[in-house]
Amino acid sequence: MAHHTRGAKAAPQPVSDPVRKVPAAPKEMSAEAKKEWKRVMPVLVERRVLSGADIAACERYCEATGDIAIARTAIATDGAYVANRLGELKRHPAFATLRESTAEARRWAAELGLTPASRSRVSGEADDDDTAAAMDL
């Protein structure tokens, strides 16, 4: 019986040159994305799974999460249905952003070890305190 790994995510592993201090969020990030950055980056740095090359992946995750919050706010403010130029009620366009950003955030979260399933695959030098901190996510 063959073992197929297509589509399987690599488990985040402690890296040899980990980021040891939480970097400042990029200035161009939305306020919502910065909130997520401040929430998840300390956990990832503590787990020692990020190298300098992984910062862009964290940015993409945080931006997608920020876009989710922005889309939800737009829908809550304007309502689930809005009138188009002909006056017909249509589903709010922010639902498309919400759907796309949710899928993107889920993919990046899995890559970064931010989901329960991806955390269970993490192995390496993390001690019990690191595992407890990660579960607080």
MARBA-3410 file (N, C-alpha, C, O; in Angstrom, 1 decimal):
137
0.9,-1.2,0.0,0.0,0.0,0.0,0.9,1.2,0.0,1.8,1.4,0.9 ~ 0.7,2.1,-1.0,1.5,3.3,-1.1,1.1,4.4,-0.1,-0.1,4.5,0.2 ~ 2.0,5.2,0.3,1.7,6.3,1.3,1.8,7.6,0.4,2.9,7.9,0.0 ~ 0.7,8.3,0.3,0.7,9.5,-0.5,0.8,10.7,0.4,0.2,10.8,1.4 ~ 1.6,11.6,0.0,1.8,12.9,0.8,1.4,14.1,0.1,1.6,15.2,0.6
0.9,14.0,-1.1,0.4,15.1,-1.8,-0.6,15.9,-1.0,-1.6,15.3,-0.6 ~ -0.4,17.2,-0.9,-1.3,18.0,-0.1,-1.0,18.1,1.3,-1.6,18.9,2.1 ~ -0.1,17.2,1.8,0.3,17.2,3.3,1.2,18.4,3.5,2.1,18.7,2.8 ~ 0.9,19.1,4.6,1.7,20.2,5.0,2.9,19.7,5.8,2.8,18.8,6.6 ~ 4.1,20.3,5.6,5.3,20.0,6.4,5.0,20.6,7.8,4.5,21.7,8.0
5.4,19.8,8.8,5.3,20.2,10.2,6.3,21.3,10.5,7.5,21.1,10.2 ~ 5.9,22.4,11.1,6.9,23.4,11.5,7.9,22.8,12.5,7.5,22.2,13.4 ~ 9.1,23.1,12.3,10.2,22.6,13.1,11.0,23.7,13.7,11.1,24.8,13.0 ~ 11.5,23.6,14.9,12.5,24.6,15.4,13.6,24.8,14.4,14.1,23.8,13.8 ~ 14.0,26.0,14.1,15.0,26.3,13.1,16.3,26.6,13.8,16.4,26.9,15.0
17.4,26.4,13.0,18.7,26.6,13.6,19.1,28.1,13.9,19.9,28.4,14.7 ~ 18.4,29.0,13.1,18.7,30.4,13.3,17.3,31.2,13.5,16.9,32.0,12.7 ~ 16.7,30.8,14.7,15.3,31.4,14.9,15.3,32.9,15.2,16.3,33.5,15.7 ~ 14.2,33.5,14.8,14.0,34.9,15.2,13.8,34.9,16.7,13.0,34.1,17.2 ~ 14.5,35.7,17.4,14.5,35.6,18.9,13.8,36.8,19.6,13.5,36.7,20.7
13.4,37.8,18.8,12.7,38.9,19.3,11.6,39.2,18.3,11.8,39.2,17.1 ~ 10.4,39.5,18.8,9.3,39.8,18.0,9.6,41.1,17.2,9.7,42.1,17.8 ~ 9.6,41.0,15.9,9.8,42.2,15.1,8.6,43.1,15.1,7.4,42.6,15.3 ~ 8.8,44.4,14.9,7.7,45.3,14.8,6.8,45.0,13.5,7.4,44.5,12.5 ~ 5.6,45.2,13.6,4.7,44.9,12.5,5.0,46.0,11.4,5.4,47.1,11.7
4.9,45.5,10.2,5.2,46.5,9.1,4.2,47.7,9.2,3.0,47.5,9.5 ~ 4.8,48.8,8.9,4.0,50.1,9.0,2.8,50.1,8.1,1.7,50.7,8.4 ~ 2.9,49.5,6.9,1.8,49.5,6.0,0.6,48.6,6.3,-0.4,48.6,5.6 ~ 0.8,47.8,7.3,-0.3,46.9,7.7,-1.5,47.6,8.3,-1.4,48.7,8.9 ~ -2.7,47.0,8.0,-3.9,47.6,8.6,-3.9,47.4,10.1,-3.1,46.6,10.6
-4.7,48.2,10.8,-4.7,48.1,12.2,-5.2,46.7,12.7,-4.7,46.2,13.6 ~ -6.1,46.2,11.9,-6.6,44.8,12.2,-5.5,43.8,12.0,-5.4,42.9,12.9 ~ -4.7,43.9,11.0,-3.6,43.0,10.8,-2.6,43.1,11.9,-2.0,42.1,12.3 ~ -2.3,44.3,12.3,-1.3,44.6,13.4,-1.8,43.9,14.7,-1.0,43.4,15.5 ~ -3.1,43.9,15.0,-3.6,43.2,16.1,-3.3,41.8,16.1,-2.9,41.2,17.1
-3.4,41.1,15.0,-3.1,39.7,14.8,-1.6,39.5,15.0,-1.2,38.5,15.6 ~ -0.8,40.4,14.4,0.6,40.3,14.5,1.0,40.2,16.0,1.8,39.4,16.4 ~ 0.5,41.2,16.7,0.8,41.3,18.2,0.3,40.0,18.9,0.9,39.7,20.0 ~ -0.7,39.4,18.5,-1.2,38.2,19.1,-0.4,36.9,18.8,-0.1,36.2,19.7 ~ 0.0,36.7,17.5,0.6,35.5,17.2,2.1,35.5,17.1,2.7,34.4,17.4
2.7,36.6,16.9,4.2,36.6,16.7,4.9,36.2,18.0,5.9,35.5,17.9 ~ 4.5,36.7,19.2,5.2,36.2,20.4,5.1,34.7,20.6,6.1,34.1,21.0 ~ 4.0,34.1,20.2,3.9,32.6,20.3,4.9,31.9,19.3,5.6,31.0,19.7 ~ 4.9,32.4,18.1,5.8,31.8,17.1,7.3,32.0,17.4,8.1,31.1,17.2 ~ 7.6,33.2,17.9,9.0,33.4,18.3,9.4,32.5,19.5,10.5,32.0,19.5
8.5,32.4,20.4,8.8,31.5,21.6,9.0,30.1,21.2,9.8,29.4,21.8 ~ 8.2,29.6,20.2,8.4,28.2,19.7,9.6,28.0,18.9,10.0,26.9,18.7 ~ 10.3,29.1,18.5,11.5,29.0,17.7,11.3,28.3,16.4,12.2,27.5,16.0 ~ 10.2,28.6,15.7,9.9,28.0,14.4,10.1,29.0,13.3,9.9,28.6,12.1 ~ 10.4,30.3,13.6,10.5,31.3,12.5,12.0,31.7,12.3,12.7,31.9,13.2
12.3,31.7,11.0,13.6,32.3,10.6,13.3,33.6,10.0,12.1,33.9,9.8 ~ 14.3,34.4,9.7,14.0,35.7,9.0,13.3,35.5,7.7,12.5,36.4,7.3 ~ 13.5,34.4,7.0,12.8,34.2,5.8,11.3,33.9,5.9,10.6,34.0,4.9 ~ 10.9,33.6,7.1,9.4,33.3,7.4,8.6,34.5,7.7,7.4,34.4,7.8 ~ 9.2,35.7,7.9,8.5,36.9,8.3,7.4,37.2,7.2,6.3,37.6,7.6
7.7,37.1,5.9,6.7,37.4,4.9,5.5,36.5,5.0,4.4,37.0,4.8 ~ 5.7,35.2,5.4,4.5,34.3,5.6,3.6,34.8,6.7,2.4,34.8,6.6 ~ 4.3,35.3,7.8,3.5,35.8,8.9,2.8,37.1,8.5,1.6,37.3,8.9 ~ 3.4,37.9,7.7,2.7,39.1,7.2,1.5,38.7,6.4,0.4,39.3,6.6 ~ 1.6,37.8,5.5,0.5,37.4,4.7,-0.7,36.8,5.5,-1.8,37.1,5.3
-0.3,36.0,6.5,-1.3,35.5,7.5,-2.1,36.6,8.2,-3.3,36.7,8.2 ~ -1.3,37.6,8.7,-1.9,38.7,9.5,-2.7,39.6,8.5,-3.8,40.0,9.0 ~ -2.3,39.8,7.3,-3.0,40.6,6.4,-4.4,39.9,6.0,-5.4,40.6,6.0 ~ -4.3,38.6,5.8,-5.6,37.9,5.5,-6.5,38.0,6.7,-7.7,38.2,6.5 ~ -6.0,37.8,7.9,-6.8,37.9,9.1,-7.4,39.3,9.3,-8.6,39.5,9.6
-6.6,40.3,9.0,-7.1,41.7,9.0,-8.2,42.0,8.0,-9.1,42.6,8.3 ~ -8.0,41.4,6.8,-9.0,41.5,5.7,-10.4,40.9,6.2,-11.4,41.4,5.8 ~ -10.3,39.8,6.9,-11.5,39.2,7.4,-12.2,40.1,8.3,-13.4,40.3,8.2 ~ -11.5,40.8,9.3,-12.1,41.7,10.2,-12.7,42.9,9.5,-13.8,43.4,9.8 ~ -12.0,43.4,8.5,-12.5,44.5,7.7,-13.8,44.2,6.9,-14.7,44.9,6.9
-13.8,43.0,6.3,-15.0,42.5,5.6,-16.2,42.4,6.5,-17.3,42.7,6.2 ~ -15.9,41.8,7.7,-17.0,41.6,8.7,-17.6,42.9,9.1,-18.8,43.1,9.3 ~ -16.7,43.9,9.3,-17.2,45.2,9.7,-18.0,45.9,8.6,-19.1,46.5,8.9 ~ -17.6,45.7,7.4,-18.3,46.3,6.3,-19.7,45.7,6.2,-20.7,46.4,5.9 ~ -19.8,44.4,6.3,-21.1,43.7,6.3,-22.0,44.1,7.4,-23.2,44.3,7.3
-21.4,44.2,8.6,-22.2,44.6,9.8,-22.7,46.0,9.7,-23.8,46.3,10.1 ~ -21.9,46.9,9.1,-22.2,48.3,8.9,-23.3,48.5,7.8,-24.3,49.2,8.0 ~ -23.1,47.8,6.6,-23.9,48.0,5.5,-25.1,47.1,5.4,-26.1,47.3,4.7 ~ -25.0,46.0,6.1,-26.0,44.9,6.0,-25.5,43.8,5.0,-24.7,44.0,4.2 ~ -26.1,42.7,5.1,-25.7,41.5,4.3,-26.1,41.7,2.8,-25.5,41.1,2.0
-27.1,42.5,2.6,-27.5,42.8,1.2,-27.5,44.3,0.9,-27.9,45.1,1.8 ~ -27.0,44.7,-0.2,-26.9,46.1,-0.6,-27.5,46.2,-2.0,-27.5,45.3,-2.8 ~ -28.0,47.4,-2.3,-28.6,47.7,-3.6,-27.5,47.9,-4.6,-26.5,48.6,-4.4 ~ -27.6,47.3,-5.8,-26.7,47.6,-6.9,-27.1,48.9,-7.6,-28.1,49.5,-7.2 ~ -26.5,49.2,-8.7,-26.8,50.4,-9.4,-28.2,50.5,-10.0,-28.7,51.5,-10.4
-28.8,49.3,-10.1,-30.2,49.2,-10.6,-31.2,49.2,-9.5,-32.4,49.1,-9.8 ~ -30.7,49.2,-8.3,-31.6,49.2,-7.1,-32.0,47.8,-6.7,-32.8,47.7,-5.7 ~ -31.4,46.8,-7.3,-31.7,45.4,-6.9,-30.8,45.0,-5.7,-29.7,45.4,-5.6 ~ -31.4,44.3,-4.8,-30.6,43.8,-3.6,-29.7,42.7,-4.0,-30.2,41.7,-4.6 ~ -28.5,42.8,-3.7,-27.5,41.8,-3.9,-26.7,41.5,-2.7,-26.6,42.4,-1.8
-26.1,40.3,-2.6,-25.3,40.0,-1.4,-24.1,41.0,-1.4,-23.6,41.4,-2.4 ~ -23.7,41.4,-0.2,-22.7,42.4,0.0,-21.4,41.9,-0.7,-21.0,40.7,-0.5 ~ -20.7,42.7,-1.4,-19.5,42.3,-2.1,-18.4,41.9,-1.1,-17.5,41.2,-1.5 ~ -18.5,42.3,0.1,-17.4,42.0,1.1,-17.5,40.5,1.4,-16.5,40.0,2.0 ~ -18.6,39.8,1.1,-18.6,38.4,1.3,-17.6,37.6,0.5,-17.0,36.6,0.9
-17.3,38.1,-0.7,-16.2,37.5,-1.5,-14.9,37.7,-0.9,-14.1,36.8,-0.8 ~ -14.6,38.9,-0.3,-13.3,39.1,0.4,-13.3,38.2,1.6,-12.2,37.7,1.9 ~ -14.4,38.1,2.3,-14.4,37.3,3.5,-14.1,35.8,3.2,-13.3,35.2,3.9 ~ -14.7,35.3,2.2,-14.4,33.9,1.7,-13.0,33.7,1.3,-12.3,32.8,1.8 ~ -12.5,34.6,0.5,-11.1,34.5,0.0,-10.1,34.6,1.1,-9.1,33.9,1.2
-10.3,35.6,2.0,-9.4,35.9,3.1,-9.4,34.8,4.1,-8.3,34.4,4.7 ~ -10.5,34.2,4.3,-10.6,33.1,5.3,-9.9,31.9,4.8,-9.1,31.2,5.5 ~ -10.0,31.6,3.5,-9.2,30.5,2.9,-7.7,30.7,3.0,-7.0,29.8,3.3 ~ -7.3,31.9,2.7,-5.9,32.3,2.7,-5.4,32.2,4.1,-4.3,31.7,4.3 ~ -6.1,32.8,5.1,-5.7,32.8,6.5,-5.5,31.3,7.0,-4.6,31.0,7.7
-6.5,30.5,6.6,-6.4,29.1,7.0,-5.2,28.4,6.5,-4.5,27.6,7.2 ~ -4.8,28.6,5.2,-3.6,28.0,4.6,-2.4,28.5,5.3,-1.5,27.7,5.6 ~ -2.3,29.8,5.5,-1.1,30.4,6.2,-1.0,29.9,7.6,0.1,29.6,8.1 ~ -2.1,29.8,8.3,-2.1,29.3,9.7,-1.6,27.9,9.8,-0.8,27.6,10.7 ~ -2.0,27.1,8.8,-1.5,25.7,8.8,0.0,25.7,8.5,0.7,24.9,9.2
0.5,26.5,7.6,1.9,26.5,7.3,2.7,27.0,8.5,3.8,26.5,8.7 ~ 2.2,27.9,9.3,2.9,28.5,10.4,2.7,27.7,11.7,3.3,28.0,12.8 ~ 1.9,26.6,11.7,1.6,25.9,12.9,0.7,26.5,13.9,0.8,26.4,15.1 ~ -0.3,27.2,13.3,-1.3,28.0,14.2,-2.6,27.3,14.3,-3.5,27.9,14.9 ~ -2.7,26.1,13.8,-4.0,25.3,13.9,-3.7,24.1,14.8,-2.6,23.7,15.0
-4.8,23.6,15.4,-4.6,22.4,16.3,-3.9,21.3,15.6,-3.0,20.6,16.1 ~ -4.3,21.0,14.3,-3.8,19.9,13.6,-2.3,20.1,13.3,-1.5,19.2,13.4 ~ -1.9,21.4,12.9,-0.5,21.6,12.5,0.3,21.7,13.8,1.5,21.3,13.7 ~ -0.2,22.1,14.9,0.5,22.1,16.2,0.8,20.7,16.6,1.9,20.5,17.2 ~ -0.1,19.8,16.4,0.2,18.4,16.8,1.3,17.8,16.0,1.9,16.8,16.5
1.6,18.3,14.8,2.7,17.8,14.0,4.1,18.4,14.4,5.1,17.9,14.0 ~ 4.0,19.5,15.2,5.3,20.2,15.6,6.1,19.2,16.5,5.6,18.7,17.5 ~ 7.3,19.1,16.2,8.2,18.3,17.0,9.5,19.0,17.1,9.8,19.9,16.3 ~ 10.4,18.7,18.0,11.7,19.3,18.1,12.0,19.6,19.5,11.7,18.9,20.4 ~ 12.6,20.8,19.7,13.2,21.2,21.0,12.2,21.9,21.9,12.6,22.3,23.0
11.0,22.1,21.5,10.0,22.8,22.4,9.8,22.1,23.7,9.6,20.9,23.7 ~ 9.8,22.8,24.8,9.6,22.1,26.1,8.1,22.3,26.5,7.4,22.9,25.7 ~ 7.8,21.8,27.6,6.4,21.9,28.1,5.8,23.3,28.2,4.7,23.5,27.9 ~ 6.7,24.3,28.6,6.2,25.7,28.7,5.9,26.2,27.4,4.9,27.0,27.2 ~ 6.7,25.9,26.3,6.4,26.4,25.0,5.1,25.8,24.5,4.3,26.5,23.8
4.8,24.5,24.7,3.6,23.9,24.3,2.4,24.5,25.0,1.4,24.8,24.3 ~ 2.5,24.8,26.3,1.4,25.5,27.0,1.2,26.8,26.4,0.0,27.2,26.3 ~ 2.2,27.6,26.1,2.0,28.9,25.6,1.3,28.9,24.2,0.5,29.7,23.9 ~ 1.7,27.9,23.4,1.1,27.7,22.1,-0.3,27.4,22.2,-1.1,27.8,21.3 ~ -0.7,26.6,23.2,-2.1,26.3,23.3,-3.0,27.4,23.7,-4.2,27.4,23.6
-2.4,28.5,24.3,-3.2,29.7,24.6,-3.6,30.5,23.4,-4.5,31.4,23.6 ~ -3.1,30.1,22.3,-3.5,30.8,21.0,-5.0,30.7,20.9,-5.5,31.3,19.9
END
